């Protein structure tokens, strides 16, 4: 789902703007945090300097009392004081020794609590001021700022939580705004697949919002309307030509046949008339095939569809084409591993598989083999017709489904070039799949996938 959403521009923009805004919030909060920490440290340092200044102004007799007083009034126990001799011996305060790392410049500095764990056992961060006193004495004033650091950390966590919330809110808004577009794209995809599968009356759906997808769908639908109109005109013209020429061709064949029958076989014109009869029959066969394809392609209702077992259809085809294969010197084999029930027009499917068998026998040389298989699971049965003939080159397998197209290997074999077109028309009417690929032992394998297809077939 996320991959589909990411392909929608509005979702990407929402995530981008949400991320930029979240980064801006983080930057702003980090700046506030830094300013807050700086201000709090300044306040602590000011307290340390004030205390050290007060102690420095006290007399020797008062200093001990002042330090004891400061310790007594420190209810939170965050203040540390110490008065030491020049040798480091403690004179007053609650510090047993001079902390390691002290700087005696009269300014506050951060002390390491790791090396002074005995002095500050519960402190996380300590700031201390060291100041030389009269007579070589040393004064240490320190303060535990762990509470301030905890407050700053809480603020920082809150800042990042708010930034994450803003980012998630942006993503949620992007999903809410973009999900209808994803559903619309899915609808367009399904409609496009139906158009690609031969339903030229299908149109791309329009959404409820007048967005870019709707504009594009209207443009494509207008193009499809014009394409359907042009295809309809071409189809009507070709159908009319095929229909109008069948009657005169039938009459022409009858005249040629009568003349042919009235001549002696030794007559010079007998062979010419015999050839004319053959060519006329080929023309009539092509016109019949064109009319049949047109009839199937224009068939919009499924009155002939019903639950039909595929096994009996294949057995009837075997009874019909096995003698033809034997006559042509071609081996014929049929394997039925299941007998599923499929919603189809049994007569049309019989005609389609019959065309595949006719082609397979026609293009398989003597001594070759034609095999028919019905396999697969009951929900997805596959009928395959496999031969050991010359096959069809991979780059021509789409072209052979077009009307009158014949591969180079088939030009010497009698035919109209409409057999596979008829098969393709029947398969499309059923919304089944049709694939041509290489047979296991060479030759061609034609497969009819007897379940509704929603995607392109595998190559």
ABEGO torsion letter per residue (X at the ends): XAAAAAABAAAAAAAAAAAAAAAAAAAAAAAAAAAAAAAAAAAAAAAAAAAAAAAAABBAAAAAAAAAAAAAABAAGABBBBBBBAAGBBABEABABBBBGBBBAGBBBBBBAAAAAAABAABABBBBBBBBBBGGBBBBBBBBAAAAAAAAAAAAAAAAAAAAAAAAAAAAAAAAAAAAAAAAAAAAAAAAAAAAAGBAABBBBBBABBBAAAAAAAAAAAAAAAAAAAAAAAAAAAAAAAAAAAAAAAAAAAAAAAAAAABBAABAAAAAAAAAAAAAAAAAAAAAAAAAAAAAAABABBAABBBBBAAAAAAAAAAAAAAAAAAAGBBBBBBBABBBBBBBBAAAAAAAAAAAAAAAAAABBBGBBBBBBBBEBAABBBBBBBBABAEBBAAAAAAAABBGBBBAAAAABBEAGAAAAAAAAAAAAAGBBBBBBBBAAEEBBBBBBBBBBABBBBX
